[in-house]
Amino acid sequence: MVTIGVAVAVPEPWGSDLQEQRAGFGDRRAWTIPTHITLLPPTKVPEARLAEVDRHLAEVASSVESFDVQLRGTGTFRPVTPTVYAVVAQGVGGCEQLEARVRTGPLRRRLQYPYHPHVTLAFEVPDPELDRAYAELADLHASFTVDEFVRYELGEEGLWYPARTFALVR
């Protein structure tokens, strides 16, 4: 079995800046995966089905047009989960369309929580650090075009590696 995830990578300069800030709040997972908007959370698939998964993801990508995303301000999932995130203020519909299509066919699965596109800024850190992340990044503003998404694989050492990129229709 291989653990995969599918996500939109947040491009530079915002990706590494937000990753550094996440690490600065004490989030141990900050350096395990690039800054992203999740489309498919960690999912185990048989290694023999990766080609099928990639064909499915290529079909999804070929049916969705690129779209603009704007991150603006902060939100939180507390008290349900100890998470502070960047709000997807524009591009929610594009993310939802991609997520719904990704989670079909060989990647059909139920989610633990309803899908809510976001960029994690702090997760499972003490409340004062969650409060600090929420306040310090409240003025966050980043805009970019989503023209691809990535299938990641979880390595044995707990790091996520980009395995394949899928270009959207331009």
N, C-alpha and C positions, 0 to 999 in steps of 0.2 A: 504494500500500500504506500502511496505517496500522498502527503498532505499538500494541497494546493490552496491558493486564494486568488481572487481576481480583483483588480483594483485599477483606478485611475491614479497614476503617479502625479503628485503636485510638482510642477516644473520649477526650475531655478528662476529667480533666486530664492523663491519662497520655500521650496522643499527643504533645502539644507538649513535655512534660517529657522524654520519651525521645528525641525528635528533637533537642532541645538537648544532651542528654547525648551522643548519637551524634556530633554536631558537635564536642563538646568532646574527643572521643577522636581527632579529626582525620579523621573519615570524610567524604570529599569528596561522597559521595552523600546525606548526611544531609538536605539541604534540597531534594533533587530530587523527593521523594515523601513524603506523610504517612506516619507510623508505621502499619504494617499487618501483617497475616498474609496471605501470598500464597495465592491459590487457583489462579491461572493466571499463570505467569511471562511475561515479554515475548514476544508472539506477533504475527507479521505477518499481517494479513488484508487482502484487497482492500477498498477503501473502499466499493465497491458492495455488499458483503456485511454491512455494519455493521447494517442493519435486521434481517437474518436472525440475526445474532449476538445482538442485543438481544432478539429474540423468544425465542431459545433461553434466554438468561439469565433472562428474565421467567418462562418455564416452570419453570426450575430453582428460582427463588426461591419460586414458588407451590407447590412440592412439598416444601419443607423448613421445618420449624418452627424458630422462634428458639431459641437455646440460650445457656447461660452459659459464659463463658470465665474462667479464672483464670490469670494469668501469675505464676509463682513461681520466682525464682532464675535462674541463668544456665547456659548450656551452650555448647559450641563444636563446630564442624565440623572443627577442626584435627586432623590435618595435611592433610585432603582440600582444604578451602578455608579461607582466613584469616578466619573468621567467629566472632563471639561473639553469642549470641542470648538472648532471654528465653524460658524454657521455658513452653510451654502445658501447665499441670499439670491443668487441667480444660477440657473442651470439645474434646479431640482428635478424638473420634468425630464430632462435629458438623462440624468443619473437614474431616475426611477425607470425610464424606458430601458436603459441598458441593463440594469439589475434584473428587471423582470424577464428579459430575454435570455440573459446569462443563466438564470436559474430555471431553465427548461431542459428538456432532453436528458442527456447523461448527467447534467448537474442539477436536476430537479431535487429540491430538498426544502424542508420546513425551516423557518428561522425561529430562533429563541425569542426575538423581539421584532416588532414591525420594522420594515426598512426605513431608515432615516439618514439620508446622505449627510455626511459630516467629515471633518478632519480632526482626529484626536490630537489634543494638545497636552493632556495630562490624564493618566489612568492609574488607578490603584496607588495613589500617593496620599500622604496625610492631608486631612482637611485644610490646614493652613496653606499647603502648597496648591491644592485645588483652588482655594480662594484667591491666591496670588496669581495663578494662571488665568483665572476668570477676569480679574481686574487688570492685570498688566497687558493682556492681549485684547481688551475690549475695543480698542481702536483699530484692530487688524483690518486691513483691506488688501486684497489680492485679486487680480483678474487674469484669466488665461483661457485659452481655447483647448477644449478636450478633442483631440484628433486621433487618440489611440487609448488602448487599455492594455494591461499587462497580466499575464498568468504568472504567479509566483509559486515557487516550491519551497517548502520548509526543509532546511538542511538539518543534519544530525546535531549540530552545535546550537540549534535554536534560532538561526538567522534565516531570513527569507531572501531568496535569490530570484531575480527576474529570469524566467525560463523562456518566455516568448511574448512578443508584442504584437498586437492586432490593430491595424489602422482602420479608422472609421472612414466613411464616405466623406469626401471634401466637397 
